[in-house]
Amino acid sequence: MADTLDDTAVTERLRDLPAWDRDGEAIRRRVTAPSFLTGIDVVADVARAAEDADHHPDIDIRWRTLTFTLSTHSAGGLTGKDFGLAAVIDEIAARHGAE
């Protein structure tokens, strides 16, 4: 099991991920895709990356708006795995032109 990060570490790591916000024991980002189908492509790429990382976000799809929420439930909070996957999600979103 991964170790949870303390508040200071979470704050520091969020500096490198300006599109993400803390929500209790999770981090969250909302992106808007250029189209609904592009949004689905973003979700599919994130799903593949999540499988590779063995770490799975909660994903909410509302037309072109996607919300990703990350937390390491098995650890009871935020870990390095959450921030690693958040950076990958940022790369995927950018590659698809989602903001």
KENUKE-77140 format. One record per residue: residue number from 1; residue in one letter; x, y, z of N, C-alpha, C in turn. Coordinates in nm, 3 decimals. Layout:
<rec><i>NUM</i><aa>A</aa><n_u>X</n_u><n_v>Y</n_v><n_w>Z</n_w><ca_u>X</ca_u><ca_v>Y</ca_v><ca_w>Z</ca_w><c_u>X</c_u><c_v>Y</c_v><c_w>Z</c_w></rec>
...
END
This chain:
<rec><i>1</i><aa>M</aa><n_u>0.084</n_u><n_v>-0.118</n_v><n_w>0.000</n_w><ca_u>0.000</ca_u><ca_v>0.000</ca_v><ca_w>0.000</ca_w><c_u>0.089</c_u><c_v>0.124</c_v><c_w>0.000</c_w></rec>
<rec><i>2</i><aa>A</aa><n_u>0.048</n_u><n_v>0.225</n_v><n_w>-0.076</n_w><ca_u>0.123</ca_u><ca_v>0.350</ca_v><ca_w>-0.085</ca_w><c_u>0.097</c_u><c_v>0.436</c_v><c_w>0.039</c_w></rec>
<rec><i>3</i><aa>D</aa><n_u>0.197</n_u><n_v>0.515</n_v><n_w>0.075</n_w><ca_u>0.182</ca_u><ca_v>0.605</ca_v><ca_w>0.189</ca_w><c_u>0.107</c_u><c_v>0.731</c_v><c_w>0.147</c_w></rec>
<rec><i>4</i><aa>T</aa><n_u>0.017</n_u><n_v>0.776</n_v><n_w>0.234</n_w><ca_u>-0.055</ca_u><ca_v>0.899</ca_v><ca_w>0.205</ca_w><c_u>0.039</c_u><c_v>1.019</c_v><c_w>0.224</c_w></rec>
<rec><i>5</i><aa>L</aa><n_u>0.009</n_u><n_v>1.124</n_v><n_w>0.150</n_w><ca_u>0.087</ca_u><ca_v>1.246</ca_v><ca_w>0.157</ca_w><c_u>0.025</c_u><c_v>1.341</c_v><c_w>0.260</c_w></rec>
<rec><i>6</i><aa>D</aa><n_u>0.109</n_u><n_v>1.413</n_v><n_w>0.332</n_w><ca_u>0.056</ca_u><ca_v>1.510</ca_v><ca_w>0.427</ca_w><c_u>0.013</c_u><c_v>1.636</c_v><c_w>0.352</c_w></rec>
<rec><i>7</i><aa>D</aa><n_u>-0.051</n_u><n_v>1.728</n_v><n_w>0.423</n_w><ca_u>-0.105</ca_u><ca_v>1.849</ca_v><ca_w>0.359</ca_w><c_u>0.003</c_u><c_v>1.930</c_v><c_w>0.288</c_w></rec>
<rec><i>8</i><aa>T</aa><n_u>0.121</n_u><n_v>1.940</n_v><n_w>0.347</n_w><ca_u>0.230</ca_u><ca_v>2.016</ca_v><ca_w>0.286</ca_w><c_u>0.271</c_u><c_v>1.953</c_v><c_w>0.154</c_w></rec>
<rec><i>9</i><aa>A</aa><n_u>0.287</n_u><n_v>1.822</n_v><n_w>0.152</n_w><ca_u>0.327</ca_u><ca_v>1.752</ca_v><ca_w>0.029</ca_w><c_u>0.220</c_u><c_v>1.765</c_v><c_w>-0.079</c_w></rec>
<rec><i>10</i><aa>V</aa><n_u>0.094</n_u><n_v>1.757</n_v><n_w>-0.039</n_w><ca_u>-0.015</ca_u><ca_v>1.772</ca_v><ca_w>-0.137</ca_w><c_u>-0.011</c_u><c_v>1.911</c_v><c_w>-0.197</c_w></rec>
<rec><i>11</i><aa>T</aa><n_u>0.003</n_u><n_v>2.014</n_v><n_w>-0.114</n_w><ca_u>0.010</ca_u><ca_v>2.151</ca_v><ca_w>-0.162</ca_w><c_u>0.127</c_u><c_v>2.170</c_v><c_w>-0.258</c_w></rec>
<rec><i>12</i><aa>E</aa><n_u>0.242</n_u><n_v>2.114</n_v><n_w>-0.225</n_w><ca_u>0.360</ca_u><ca_v>2.125</ca_v><ca_w>-0.311</ca_w><c_u>0.336</c_u><c_v>2.057</c_v><c_w>-0.445</c_w></rec>
<rec><i>13</i><aa>R</aa><n_u>0.280</n_u><n_v>1.939</n_v><n_w>-0.444</n_w><ca_u>0.256</ca_u><ca_v>1.866</ca_v><ca_w>-0.569</ca_w><c_u>0.151</c_u><c_v>1.933</c_v><c_w>-0.655</c_w></rec>
<rec><i>14</i><aa>L</aa><n_u>0.054</n_u><n_v>1.996</n_v><n_w>-0.594</n_w><ca_u>-0.049</ca_u><ca_v>2.067</ca_v><ca_w>-0.671</ca_w><c_u>0.009</c_u><c_v>2.187</c_v><c_w>-0.745</c_w></rec>
<rec><i>15</i><aa>R</aa><n_u>0.119</n_u><n_v>2.241</n_v><n_w>-0.698</n_w><ca_u>0.183</ca_u><ca_v>2.353</ca_v><ca_w>-0.768</ca_w><c_u>0.225</c_u><c_v>2.312</c_v><c_w>-0.908</c_w></rec>
<rec><i>16</i><aa>D</aa><n_u>0.260</n_u><n_v>2.186</n_v><n_w>-0.925</n_w><ca_u>0.301</ca_u><ca_v>2.135</ca_v><ca_w>-1.057</ca_w><c_u>0.182</c_u><c_v>2.094</c_v><c_w>-1.143</c_w></rec>
<rec><i>17</i><aa>L</aa><n_u>0.062</n_u><n_v>2.097</n_v><n_w>-1.086</n_w><ca_u>-0.060</ca_u><ca_v>2.058</ca_v><ca_w>-1.156</ca_w><c_u>-0.166</c_u><c_v>2.167</c_v><c_w>-1.137</c_w></rec>
<rec><i>18</i><aa>P</aa><n_u>-0.146</n_u><n_v>2.284</n_v><n_w>-1.200</n_w><ca_u>-0.234</ca_u><ca_v>2.398</ca_v><ca_w>-1.171</ca_w><c_u>-0.380</c_u><c_v>2.379</c_v><c_w>-1.210</c_w></rec>
<rec><i>19</i><aa>A</aa><n_u>-0.410</n_u><n_v>2.285</n_v><n_w>-1.296</n_w><ca_u>-0.549</ca_u><ca_v>2.262</ca_v><ca_w>-1.336</ca_w><c_u>-0.626</c_u><c_v>2.177</c_v><c_w>-1.235</c_w></rec>
<rec><i>20</i><aa>W</aa><n_u>-0.555</n_u><n_v>2.122</n_v><n_w>-1.137</n_w><ca_u>-0.616</ca_u><ca_v>2.032</ca_v><ca_w>-1.038</ca_w><c_u>-0.641</c_u><c_v>2.107</c_v><c_w>-0.908</c_w></rec>
<rec><i>21</i><aa>D</aa><n_u>-0.750</n_u><n_v>2.070</n_v><n_w>-0.840</n_w><ca_u>-0.785</ca_u><ca_v>2.126</ca_v><ca_w>-0.709</ca_w><c_u>-0.803</c_u><c_v>2.012</c_v><c_w>-0.610</c_w></rec>
<rec><i>22</i><aa>R</aa><n_u>-0.773</n_u><n_v>2.043</n_v><n_w>-0.487</n_w><ca_u>-0.796</ca_u><ca_v>1.945</ca_v><ca_w>-0.381</ca_w><c_u>-0.942</c_u><c_v>1.952</c_v><c_w>-0.337</c_w></rec>
<rec><i>23</i><aa>D</aa><n_u>-0.997</n_u><n_v>1.834</n_v><n_w>-0.313</n_w><ca_u>-1.133</ca_u><ca_v>1.824</ca_v><ca_w>-0.261</ca_w><c_u>-1.129</c_u><c_v>1.717</c_v><c_w>-0.152</c_w></rec>
<rec><i>24</i><aa>G</aa><n_u>-1.097</n_u><n_v>1.760</n_v><n_w>-0.031</n_w><ca_u>-1.083</ca_u><ca_v>1.666</ca_v><ca_w>0.080</ca_w><c_u>-0.966</c_u><c_v>1.571</c_v><c_w>0.057</c_w></rec>
<rec><i>25</i><aa>E</aa><n_u>-0.996</n_u><n_v>1.443</n_v><n_w>0.051</n_w><ca_u>-0.892</ca_u><ca_v>1.341</ca_v><ca_w>0.031</ca_w><c_u>-0.881</c_u><c_v>1.299</c_v><c_w>-0.115</c_w></rec>
<rec><i>26</i><aa>A</aa><n_u>-0.912</n_u><n_v>1.392</n_v><n_w>-0.205</n_w><ca_u>-0.904</ca_u><ca_v>1.366</ca_v><ca_w>-0.349</ca_w><c_u>-0.855</c_u><c_v>1.491</c_v><c_w>-0.420</c_w></rec>
<rec><i>27</i><aa>I</aa><n_u>-0.812</n_u><n_v>1.473</n_v><n_w>-0.545</n_w><ca_u>-0.785</ca_u><ca_v>1.586</ca_v><ca_w>-0.633</ca_w><c_u>-0.877</c_u><c_v>1.573</c_v><c_w>-0.753</c_w></rec>
<rec><i>28</i><aa>R</aa><n_u>-0.915</n_u><n_v>1.688</n_v><n_w>-0.809</n_w><ca_u>-1.015</ca_u><ca_v>1.688</ca_v><ca_w>-0.914</ca_w><c_u>-0.977</c_u><c_v>1.787</c_v><c_w>-1.023</c_w></rec>
<rec><i>29</i><aa>R</aa><n_u>-1.005</n_u><n_v>1.747</n_v><n_w>-1.147</n_w><ca_u>-0.987</ca_u><ca_v>1.836</ca_v><ca_w>-1.261</ca_w><c_u>-1.104</c_u><c_v>1.820</c_v><c_w>-1.356</c_w></rec>
<rec><i>30</i><aa>R</aa><n_u>-1.150</n_u><n_v>1.933</n_v><n_w>-1.408</n_w><ca_u>-1.256</ca_u><ca_v>1.934</ca_v><ca_w>-1.509</ca_w><c_u>-1.193</c_u><c_v>1.981</c_v><c_w>-1.639</c_w></rec>
<rec><i>31</i><aa>V</aa><n_u>-1.221</n_u><n_v>1.912</n_v><n_w>-1.749</n_w><ca_u>-1.174</ca_u><ca_v>1.953</ca_v><ca_w>-1.880</ca_w><c_u>-1.293</c_u><c_v>1.961</c_v><c_w>-1.975</c_w></rec>
<rec><i>32</i><aa>T</aa><n_u>-1.281</n_u><n_v>2.049</n_v><n_w>-2.073</n_w><ca_u>-1.381</ca_u><ca_v>2.060</ca_v><ca_w>-2.177</ca_w><c_u>-1.316</c_u><c_v>2.018</c_v><c_w>-2.308</c_w></rec>
<rec><i>33</i><aa>A</aa><n_u>-1.374</n_u><n_v>1.916</n_v><n_w>-2.370</n_w><ca_u>-1.323</ca_u><ca_v>1.865</ca_v><ca_w>-2.496</ca_w><c_u>-1.384</c_u><c_v>1.943</c_v><c_w>-2.612</c_w></rec>
<rec><i>34</i><aa>P</aa><n_u>-1.317</n_u><n_v>1.945</n_v><n_w>-2.727</n_w><ca_u>-1.371</ca_u><ca_v>2.016</ca_v><ca_w>-2.843</ca_w><c_u>-1.505</c_u><c_v>1.959</c_v><c_w>-2.892</c_w></rec>
<rec><i>35</i><aa>S</aa><n_u>-1.528</n_u><n_v>1.831</n_v><n_w>-2.870</n_w><ca_u>-1.654</ca_u><ca_v>1.768</ca_v><ca_w>-2.911</ca_w><c_u>-1.682</c_u><c_v>1.651</c_v><c_w>-2.817</c_w></rec>
<rec><i>36</i><aa>F</aa><n_u>-1.804</n_u><n_v>1.601</n_v><n_w>-2.822</n_w><ca_u>-1.840</ca_u><ca_v>1.487</ca_v><ca_w>-2.740</ca_w><c_u>-1.752</c_u><c_v>1.366</c_v><c_w>-2.773</c_w></rec>
<rec><i>37</i><aa>L</aa><n_u>-1.735</n_u><n_v>1.337</n_v><n_w>-2.902</n_w><ca_u>-1.655</ca_u><ca_v>1.220</ca_v><ca_w>-2.940</ca_w><c_u>-1.508</c_u><c_v>1.236</c_v><c_w>-2.900</c_w></rec>
<rec><i>38</i><aa>T</aa><n_u>-1.456</n_u><n_v>1.356</n_v><n_w>-2.906</n_w><ca_u>-1.319</ca_u><ca_v>1.379</ca_v><ca_w>-2.859</ca_w><c_u>-1.311</c_u><c_v>1.353</c_v><c_w>-2.709</c_w></rec>
<rec><i>39</i><aa>G</aa><n_u>-1.413</n_u><n_v>1.394</n_v><n_w>-2.636</n_w><ca_u>-1.418</ca_u><ca_v>1.366</ca_v><ca_w>-2.493</ca_w><c_u>-1.414</c_u><c_v>1.216</c_v><c_w>-2.465</c_w></rec>
<rec><i>40</i><aa>I</aa><n_u>-1.486</n_u><n_v>1.141</n_v><n_w>-2.544</n_w><ca_u>-1.486</ca_u><ca_v>0.995</ca_v><ca_w>-2.527</ca_w><c_u>-1.348</c_u><c_v>0.939</c_v><c_w>-2.559</c_w></rec>
<rec><i>41</i><aa>D</aa><n_u>-1.281</n_u><n_v>0.997</n_v><n_w>-2.660</n_w><ca_u>-1.143</ca_u><ca_v>0.954</ca_v><ca_w>-2.690</ca_w><c_u>-1.050</c_u><c_v>0.983</c_v><c_w>-2.573</c_w></rec>
<rec><i>42</i><aa>V</aa><n_u>-1.067</n_u><n_v>1.099</n_v><n_w>-2.510</n_w><ca_u>-0.987</ca_u><ca_v>1.132</ca_v><ca_w>-2.391</ca_w><c_u>-1.011</c_u><c_v>1.027</c_v><c_w>-2.283</c_w></rec>
<rec><i>43</i><aa>V</aa><n_u>-1.136</n_u><n_v>0.996</n_v><n_w>-2.257</n_w><ca_u>-1.169</ca_u><ca_v>0.897</ca_v><ca_w>-2.154</ca_w><c_u>-1.108</c_u><c_v>0.762</c_v><c_w>-2.187</c_w></rec>
<rec><i>44</i><aa>A</aa><n_u>-1.114</n_u><n_v>0.721</n_v><n_w>-2.314</n_w><ca_u>-1.057</ca_u><ca_v>0.591</ca_v><ca_w>-2.353</ca_w><c_u>-0.906</c_u><c_v>0.590</c_v><c_w>-2.330</c_w></rec>
<rec><i>45</i><aa>D</aa><n_u>-0.838</n_u><n_v>0.698</n_v><n_w>-2.365</n_w><ca_u>-0.693</ca_u><ca_v>0.704</ca_v><ca_w>-2.342</ca_w><c_u>-0.659</c_u><c_v>0.707</c_v><c_w>-2.194</c_w></rec>
<rec><i>46</i><aa>V</aa><n_u>-0.738</n_u><n_v>0.779</n_v><n_w>-2.116</n_w><ca_u>-0.717</ca_u><ca_v>0.781</ca_v><ca_w>-1.970</ca_w><c_u>-0.740</c_u><c_v>0.642</c_v><c_w>-1.913</c_w></rec>
<rec><i>47</i><aa>A</aa><n_u>-0.842</n_u><n_v>0.573</n_v><n_w>-1.961</n_w><ca_u>-0.872</ca_u><ca_v>0.437</ca_v><ca_w>-1.911</ca_w><c_u>-0.753</c_u><c_v>0.344</c_v><c_w>-1.937</c_w></rec>
<rec><i>48</i><aa>R</aa><n_u>-0.693</n_u><n_v>0.355</n_v><n_w>-2.055</n_w><ca_u>-0.576</ca_u><ca_v>0.271</ca_v><ca_w>-2.086</ca_w><c_u>-0.459</c_u><c_v>0.305</c_v><c_w>-1.994</c_w></rec>
<rec><i>49</i><aa>A</aa><n_u>-0.434</n_u><n_v>0.433</n_v><n_w>-1.974</n_w><ca_u>-0.325</ca_u><ca_v>0.476</ca_v><ca_w>-1.885</ca_w><c_u>-0.352</c_u><c_v>0.431</c_v><c_w>-1.742</c_w></rec>
<rec><i>50</i><aa>A</aa><n_u>-0.477</n_u><n_v>0.438</n_v><n_w>-1.699</n_w><ca_u>-0.514</ca_u><ca_v>0.395</ca_v><ca_w>-1.564</ca_w><c_u>-0.490</c_u><c_v>0.245</c_v><c_w>-1.547</c_w></rec>
<rec><i>51</i><aa>E</aa><n_u>-0.525</n_u><n_v>0.168</n_v><n_w>-1.647</n_w><ca_u>-0.500</ca_u><ca_v>0.023</ca_v><ca_w>-1.641</ca_w><c_u>-0.350</c_u><c_v>-0.004</c_v><c_w>-1.631</c_w></rec>
<rec><i>52</i><aa>D</aa><n_u>-0.271</n_u><n_v>0.067</n_v><n_w>-1.712</n_w><ca_u>-0.125</ca_u><ca_v>0.049</ca_v><ca_w>-1.708</ca_w><c_u>-0.069</c_u><c_v>0.083</c_v><c_w>-1.570</c_w></rec>
<rec><i>53</i><aa>A</aa><n_u>-0.126</n_u><n_v>0.185</n_v><n_w>-1.507</n_w><ca_u>-0.079</ca_u><ca_v>0.229</ca_v><ca_w>-1.375</ca_w><c_u>-0.143</c_u><c_v>0.152</c_v><c_w>-1.260</c_w></rec>
<rec><i>54</i><aa>D</aa><n_u>-0.243</n_u><n_v>0.069</n_v><n_w>-1.291</n_w><ca_u>-0.322</ca_u><ca_v>-0.001</ca_v><ca_w>-1.190</ca_w><c_u>-0.375</c_u><c_v>0.098</c_v><c_w>-1.086</c_w></rec>
<rec><i>55</i><aa>H</aa><n_u>-0.427</n_u><n_v>0.210</n_v><n_w>-1.139</n_w><ca_u>-0.481</ca_u><ca_v>0.316</ca_v><ca_w>-1.054</ca_w><c_u>-0.591</c_u><c_v>0.383</c_v><c_w>-1.134</c_w></rec>
<rec><i>56</i><aa>H</aa><n_u>-0.712</n_u><n_v>0.384</n_v><n_w>-1.083</n_w><ca_u>-0.829</ca_u><ca_v>0.420</ca_v><ca_w>-1.163</ca_w><c_u>-0.902</c_u><c_v>0.542</c_v><c_w>-1.108</c_w></rec>
<rec><i>57</i><aa>P</aa><n_u>-0.920</n_u><n_v>0.644</n_v><n_w>-1.193</n_w><ca_u>-0.992</ca_u><ca_v>0.763</ca_v><ca_w>-1.148</ca_w><c_u>-1.143</c_u><c_v>0.743</c_v><c_w>-1.155</c_w></rec>
<rec><i>58</i><aa>D</aa><n_u>-1.213</n_u><n_v>0.825</n_v><n_w>-1.082</n_w><ca_u>-1.357</ca_u><ca_v>0.838</ca_v><ca_w>-1.103</ca_w><c_u>-1.372</c_u><c_v>0.937</c_v><c_w>-1.219</c_w></rec>
<rec><i>59</i><aa>I</aa><n_u>-1.458</n_u><n_v>0.904</n_v><n_w>-1.314</n_w><ca_u>-1.476</ca_u><ca_v>0.987</ca_v><ca_w>-1.433</ca_w><c_u>-1.624</c_u><c_v>1.018</c_v><c_w>-1.450</c_w></rec>
<rec><i>60</i><aa>D</aa><n_u>-1.654</n_u><n_v>1.147</n_v><n_w>-1.462</n_w><ca_u>-1.790</ca_u><ca_v>1.192</ca_v><ca_w>-1.488</ca_w><c_u>-1.792</c_u><c_v>1.256</c_v><c_w>-1.626</c_w></rec>
<rec><i>61</i><aa>I</aa><n_u>-1.883</n_u><n_v>1.212</n_v><n_w>-1.712</n_w><ca_u>-1.894</ca_u><ca_v>1.264</ca_v><ca_w>-1.848</ca_w><c_u>-2.027</c_u><c_v>1.338</c_v><c_w>-1.860</c_w></rec>
<rec><i>62</i><aa>R</aa><n_u>-2.019</n_u><n_v>1.465</n_v><n_w>-1.897</n_w><ca_u>-2.137</ca_u><ca_v>1.549</ca_v><ca_w>-1.919</ca_w><c_u>-2.116</c_u><c_v>1.620</c_v><c_w>-2.052</c_w></rec>
<rec><i>63</i><aa>W</aa><n_u>-2.165</n_u><n_v>1.560</n_v><n_w>-2.159</n_w><ca_u>-2.149</ca_u><ca_v>1.608</ca_v><ca_w>-2.295</ca_w><c_u>-2.000</c_u><c_v>1.628</c_v><c_w>-2.323</c_w></rec>
<rec><i>64</i><aa>R</aa><n_u>-1.949</n_u><n_v>1.751</n_v><n_w>-2.335</n_w><ca_u>-1.807</ca_u><ca_v>1.773</ca_v><ca_w>-2.364</ca_w><c_u>-1.725</c_u><c_v>1.796</c_v><c_w>-2.237</c_w></rec>
<rec><i>65</i><aa>T</aa><n_u>-1.790</n_u><n_v>1.798</n_v><n_w>-2.122</n_w><ca_u>-1.721</ca_u><ca_v>1.825</ca_v><ca_w>-1.996</ca_w><c_u>-1.691</c_u><c_v>1.694</c_v><c_w>-1.924</c_w></rec>
<rec><i>66</i><aa>L</aa><n_u>-1.564</n_u><n_v>1.675</n_v><n_w>-1.894</n_w><ca_u>-1.517</ca_u><ca_v>1.555</ca_v><ca_w>-1.824</ca_w><c_u>-1.461</c_u><c_v>1.597</c_v><c_w>-1.690</c_w></rec>
<rec><i>67</i><aa>T</aa><n_u>-1.497</n_u><n_v>1.525</n_v><n_w>-1.586</n_w><ca_u>-1.440</ca_u><ca_v>1.552</ca_v><ca_w>-1.454</ca_w><c_u>-1.368</c_u><c_v>1.427</c_v><c_w>-1.407</c_w></rec>
<rec><i>68</i><aa>F</aa><n_u>-1.242</n_u><n_v>1.444</n_v><n_w>-1.372</n_w><ca_u>-1.159</ca_u><ca_v>1.334</ca_v><ca_w>-1.323</ca_w><c_u>-1.132</c_u><c_v>1.357</c_v><c_w>-1.174</c_w></rec>
<rec><i>69</i><aa>T</aa><n_u>-1.154</n_u><n_v>1.254</n_v><n_w>-1.094</n_w><ca_u>-1.128</ca_u><ca_v>1.261</ca_v><ca_w>-0.951</ca_w><c_u>-1.035</c_u><c_v>1.147</c_v><c_w>-0.915</c_w></rec>
<rec><i>70</i><aa>L</aa><n_u>-0.928</n_u><n_v>1.182</n_v><n_w>-0.843</n_w><ca_u>-0.828</ca_u><ca_v>1.083</ca_v><ca_w>-0.803</ca_w><c_u>-0.811</c_u><c_v>1.080</c_v><c_w>-0.653</c_w></rec>
<rec><i>71</i><aa>S</aa><n_u>-0.803</n_u><n_v>0.959</n_v><n_w>-0.600</n_w><ca_u>-0.772</ca_u><ca_v>0.934</ca_v><ca_w>-0.460</ca_w><c_u>-0.728</c_u><c_v>0.789</c_v><c_w>-0.450</c_w></rec>
<rec><i>72</i><aa>T</aa><n_u>-0.639</n_u><n_v>0.760</n_v><n_w>-0.359</n_w><ca_u>-0.597</ca_u><ca_v>0.622</ca_v><ca_w>-0.340</ca_w><c_u>-0.681</c_u><c_v>0.564</c_v><c_w>-0.226</c_w></rec>
<rec><i>73</i><aa>H</aa><n_u>-0.792</n_u><n_v>0.504</n_v><n_w>-0.264</n_w><ca_u>-0.888</ca_u><ca_v>0.455</ca_v><ca_w>-0.164</ca_w><c_u>-0.825</c_u><c_v>0.353</c_v><c_w>-0.069</c_w></rec>
<rec><i>74</i><aa>S</aa><n_u>-0.738</n_u><n_v>0.267</n_v><n_w>-0.122</n_w><ca_u>-0.676</ca_u><ca_v>0.164</ca_v><ca_w>-0.038</ca_w><c_u>-0.585</c_u><c_v>0.224</c_v><c_w>0.070</c_w></rec>
<rec><i>75</i><aa>A</aa><n_u>-0.535</n_u><n_v>0.346</n_v><n_w>0.045</n_w><ca_u>-0.449</ca_u><ca_v>0.413</ca_v><ca_w>0.142</ca_w><c_u>-0.528</c_u><c_v>0.512</c_v><c_w>0.227</c_w></rec>
<rec><i>76</i><aa>G</aa><n_u>-0.650</n_u><n_v>0.542</n_v><n_w>0.188</n_w><ca_u>-0.732</ca_u><ca_v>0.635</ca_v><ca_w>0.263</ca_w><c_u>-0.697</c_u><c_v>0.781</c_v><c_w>0.241</c_w></rec>
<rec><i>77</i><aa>G</aa><n_u>-0.644</n_u><n_v>0.813</n_v><n_w>0.124</n_w><ca_u>-0.610</ca_u><ca_v>0.952</ca_v><ca_w>0.095</ca_w><c_u>-0.530</c_u><c_v>0.966</c_v><c_w>-0.032</c_w></rec>
<rec><i>78</i><aa>L</aa><n_u>-0.456</n_u><n_v>1.074</n_v><n_w>-0.040</n_w><ca_u>-0.378</ca_u><ca_v>1.105</ca_v><ca_w>-0.159</ca_w><c_u>-0.238</c_u><c_v>1.049</c_v><c_w>-0.148</c_w></rec>
<rec><i>79</i><aa>T</aa><n_u>-0.191</n_u><n_v>0.990</n_v><n_w>-0.257</n_w><ca_u>-0.056</ca_u><ca_v>0.934</ca_v><ca_w>-0.264</ca_w><c_u>0.011</c_u><c_v>0.982</c_v><c_w>-0.392</c_w></rec>
<rec><i>80</i><aa>G</aa><n_u>0.135</n_u><n_v>0.947</n_v><n_w>-0.408</n_w><ca_u>0.208</ca_u><ca_v>0.980</ca_v><ca_w>-0.529</ca_w><c_u>0.142</c_u><c_v>0.925</c_v><c_w>-0.654</c_w></rec>
<rec><i>81</i><aa>K</aa><n_u>0.072</n_u><n_v>0.813</n_v><n_w>-0.641</n_w><ca_u>0.003</ca_u><ca_v>0.754</ca_v><ca_w>-0.757</ca_w><c_u>-0.101</c_u><c_v>0.850</c_v><c_w>-0.814</c_w></rec>
<rec><i>82</i><aa>D</aa><n_u>-0.168</n_u><n_v>0.924</n_v><n_w>-0.728</n_w><ca_u>-0.269</ca_u><ca_v>1.018</ca_v><ca_w>-0.774</ca_w><c_u>-0.207</c_u><c_v>1.130</c_v><c_w>-0.856</c_w></rec>
<rec><i>83</i><aa>F</aa><n_u>-0.096</n_u><n_v>1.182</n_v><n_w>-0.810</n_w><ca_u>-0.031</ca_u><ca_v>1.291</ca_v><ca_w>-0.880</ca_w><c_u>0.037</c_u><c_v>1.245</c_v><c_w>-1.009</c_w></rec>
<rec><i>84</i><aa>G</aa><n_u>0.087</n_u><n_v>1.123</n_v><n_w>-1.008</n_w><ca_u>0.144</ca_u><ca_v>1.067</ca_v><ca_w>-1.130</ca_w><c_u>0.039</c_u><c_v>1.052</c_v><c_w>-1.238</c_w></rec>
<rec><i>85</i><aa>L</aa><n_u>-0.077</n_u><n_v>0.996</n_v><n_w>-1.203</n_w><ca_u>-0.183</ca_u><ca_v>0.979</ca_v><ca_w>-1.300</ca_w><c_u>-0.243</c_u><c_v>1.113</c_v><c_w>-1.341</c_w></rec>
<rec><i>86</i><aa>A</aa><n_u>-0.249</n_u><n_v>1.209</n_v><n_w>-1.249</n_w><ca_u>-0.299</ca_u><ca_v>1.342</ca_v><ca_w>-1.284</ca_w><c_u>-0.213</c_u><c_v>1.404</c_v><c_w>-1.394</c_w></rec>
<rec><i>87</i><aa>A</aa><n_u>-0.082</n_u><n_v>1.390</n_v><n_w>-1.384</n_w><ca_u>0.008</ca_u><ca_v>1.444</ca_v><ca_w>-1.487</ca_w><c_u>-0.017</c_u><c_v>1.376</c_v><c_w>-1.621</c_w></rec>
<rec><i>88</i><aa>V</aa><n_u>-0.041</n_u><n_v>1.247</n_v><n_w>-1.619</n_w><ca_u>-0.071</ca_u><ca_v>1.174</ca_v><ca_w>-1.743</ca_w><c_u>-0.203</c_u><c_v>1.222</c_v><c_w>-1.801</c_w></rec>
<rec><i>89</i><aa>I</aa><n_u>-0.304</n_u><n_v>1.242</n_v><n_w>-1.718</n_w><ca_u>-0.433</ca_u><ca_v>1.292</ca_v><ca_w>-1.764</ca_w><c_u>-0.415</c_u><c_v>1.429</c_v><c_w>-1.829</c_w></rec>
<rec><i>90</i><aa>D</aa><n_u>-0.332</n_u><n_v>1.515</n_v><n_w>-1.770</n_w><ca_u>-0.305</ca_u><ca_v>1.646</ca_v><ca_w>-1.829</ca_w><c_u>-0.247</c_u><c_v>1.631</c_v><c_w>-1.969</c_w></rec>
<rec><i>91</i><aa>E</aa><n_u>-0.152</n_u><n_v>1.540</n_v><n_w>-1.986</n_w><ca_u>-0.089</ca_u><ca_v>1.517</ca_v><ca_w>-2.116</ca_w><c_u>-0.192</c_u><c_v>1.467</c_v><c_w>-2.218</c_w></rec>
<rec><i>92</i><aa>I</aa><n_u>-0.275</n_u><n_v>1.373</n_v><n_w>-2.176</n_w><ca_u>-0.377</ca_u><ca_v>1.318</ca_v><ca_w>-2.266</ca_w><c_u>-0.475</c_u><c_v>1.426</c_v><c_w>-2.308</c_w></rec>
<rec><i>93</i><aa>A</aa><n_u>-0.523</n_u><n_v>1.504</n_v><n_w>-2.212</n_w><ca_u>-0.619</ca_u><ca_v>1.610</ca_v><ca_w>-2.243</ca_w><c_u>-0.558</c_u><c_v>1.709</c_v><c_w>-2.343</c_w></rec>
<rec><i>94</i><aa>A</aa><n_u>-0.435</n_u><n_v>1.750</n_v><n_w>-2.319</n_w><ca_u>-0.369</ca_u><ca_v>1.845</ca_v><ca_w>-2.407</ca_w><c_u>-0.353</c_u><c_v>1.788</c_v><c_w>-2.548</c_w></rec>
<rec><i>95</i><aa>R</aa><n_u>-0.318</n_u><n_v>1.662</n_v><n_w>-2.557</n_w><ca_u>-0.300</ca_u><ca_v>1.596</ca_v><ca_w>-2.688</ca_w><c_u>-0.429</c_u><c_v>1.598</c_v><c_w>-2.769</c_w></rec>
<rec><i>96</i><aa>H</aa><n_u>-0.541</n_u><n_v>1.595</n_v><n_w>-2.701</n_w><ca_u>-0.672</ca_u><ca_v>1.594</ca_v><ca_w>-2.768</ca_w><c_u>-0.733</c_u><c_v>1.734</c_v><c_w>-2.781</c_w></rec>
<rec><i>97</i><aa>G</aa><n_u>-0.662</n_u><n_v>1.836</n_v><n_w>-2.736</n_w><ca_u>-0.713</ca_u><ca_v>1.972</ca_v><ca_w>-2.744</ca_w><c_u>-0.820</c_u><c_v>2.004</c_v><c_w>-2.642</c_w></rec>
<rec><i>98</i><aa>A</aa><n_u>-0.826</n_u><n_v>1.926</n_v><n_w>-2.535</n_w><ca_u>-0.922</ca_u><ca_v>1.952</ca_v><ca_w>-2.428</ca_w><c_u>-0.860</c_u><c_v>2.050</c_v><c_w>-2.329</c_w></rec>
<rec><i>99</i><aa>E</aa><n_u>-0.939</n_u><n_v>2.144</n_v><n_w>-2.282</n_w><ca_u>-0.888</ca_u><ca_v>2.244</ca_v><ca_w>-2.188</ca_w><c_u>-0.963</c_u><c_v>2.238</c_v><c_w>-2.057</c_w></rec>
END
